[in-house]
Amino acid sequence: MKHEPKKHIDTYQHKGLRLQLTNILKEKGITDQRVLNAINTVPRHFFLDSAFDKIAYEDKAFPIGEGQTISQPYTVAFQTELLQVKRNDKVLEIGTGSMYQSTILAEMGAKVYTIERQKNLYKQHENYLFKDVYLNMKFFYGDGFKGQPSFAPFDKILITAAAPFIPPKLIEQLRPGGLMVLPLDDEETGFQRMLRITKKPDGTLAEESFHNFSFVPMLVGKS
């Protein structure tokens, strides 16, 4: 990160709390040092209302308006680790939300294309604090189920809401050899099962299943 935005203060206390959070994530099984470094670098409290300042580095999800949340740091780290992000990867993110997950990806050097369906949340990107820091981000207002075909193919696709099914248009936009990570609804448990999908060179898919999580639903269309 080259510099800090004006009007927001990242104190030594904040930095200490981030380091504590990073250590908690290690204890919970996150091993990718690049993911941990990004979590330790990006000021999560900048993405939350000032009322959450003192608790921004607890390993919890918090509301951000429009019925959406900023994901629990462990969830962010877990999904990012599964995505195996490499510098200059083209990553399509479905569900911009607070822009925190997007920023973690950008901090890791990915070229981030992120879609938000909630108009009020999308408009917040106009005041994105790190516009001059992360030039590798593009924001879109649209239907996440449709993706961004004009920028496809993508090396990686990340869905940050509970998908009722694997979106076929997103699979089409994933390059052969690419990875998609998504929480897929599990009717039996009422939670979501984290999946990693690999698109093989012949177009067939290989699925890996991980832990259960709880996400807000992925909805069709724009709001």
Long-range contacts (C-beta under 8 A, 24 or more apart in sequence): 1-41, 1-42, 1-107, 1-130, 1-133, 2-132, 2-133, 3-132, 3-133, 4-43, 5-46, 5-129, 5-130, 5-133, 8-43, 8-46, 8-129, 10-43, 10-45, 10-46, 14-43, 14-45, 14-56, 14-57, 17-56, 17-57, 18-43, 18-44, 18-57, 20-57, 21-57, 21-58, 21-59, 21-73, 24-59, 24-74, 25-59, 25-73, 25-74, 25-77, 28-59, 28-74, 30-74, 30-77, 30-78, 30-81, 31-81, 32-80, 32-81, 34-85, 34-108, 35-77, 35-80, 35-81, 35-85, 35-104, 35-108, 36-77, 38-80, 38-104, 38-107, 38-108, 39-73, 39-76, 39-77, 39-104, 41-107, 42-100, 42-103, 42-104, 42-107, 44-70, 44-73, 44-100, 46-129, 47-98, 47-99, 47-100, 47-103, 48-98, 64-97, 64-98, 64-121, 65-120, 65-121, 66-118, 66-120, 66-121, 66-223, 67-216, 68-97, 68-98, 68-118, 68-121, 68-216, 69-97, 69-216, 70-97, 70-98, 70-100, 71-97, 71-100, 71-101, 71-160, 71-215, 75-213, 76-100, 76-101, 76-104, 78-194, 78-210, 78-211, 79-158, 79-160, 79-181, 79-194, 80-104, 80-105, 80-108, 80-158, 82-179, 82-181, 82-194, 82-196, 82-210, 83-156, 83-158, 83-179, 83-181, 83-196, 84-156, 84-179, 85-109, 85-110, 85-156, 86-110, 86-155, 89-155, 89-156, 90-151, 90-153, 90-154, 90-155, 90-156, 91-154, 91-155, 91-156, 91-157, 91-158, 92-147, 92-148, 92-151, 92-152, 92-154, 92-156, 92-157, 92-158, 92-170, 92-173, 93-157, 93-158, 93-160, 94-144, 94-147, 94-157, 94-158, 94-159, 94-160, 94-161, 94-170, 94-218, 95-144, 95-159, 95-160, 95-161, 95-218, 96-121, 96-122, 96-125, 96-139, 97-121, 97-160, 99-124, 99-125, 99-128, 101-158, 101-160, 102-137, 103-130, 103-134, 103-137, 105-158, 106-130, 106-134, 106-136, 106-137, 107-134, 109-136, 110-136, 110-156, 111-136, 112-136, 112-137, 112-138, 113-138, 113-140, 113-148, 113-151, 113-154, 114-138, 114-139, 114-140, 115-140, 115-141, 115-142, 115-143, 115-144, 115-147, 115-148, 116-140, 116-141, 116-142, 117-141, 117-142, 117-143, 117-144, 117-219, 117-221, 117-222, 117-223, 118-223, 119-222, 119-223, 141-222, 142-222, 143-220, 143-221, 143-222, 144-218, 145-169, 145-170, 145-218, 145-220, 147-172, 147-173, 148-173, 149-173, 153-178, 154-178, 155-179, 156-180, 156-181, 157-181, 157-182, 158-182, 159-183, 159-218, 160-215, 161-215, 161-216, 161-217, 161-218, 161-219, 162-192, 162-214, 162-215, 162-216, 162-217, 162-218, 163-192, 163-218, 164-217, 164-218, 166-195, 166-197, 171-197, 171-199, 171-205, 174-199, 175-199, 176-200, 176-201, 176-202, 176-203, 177-201, 183-213, 183-215, 186-212
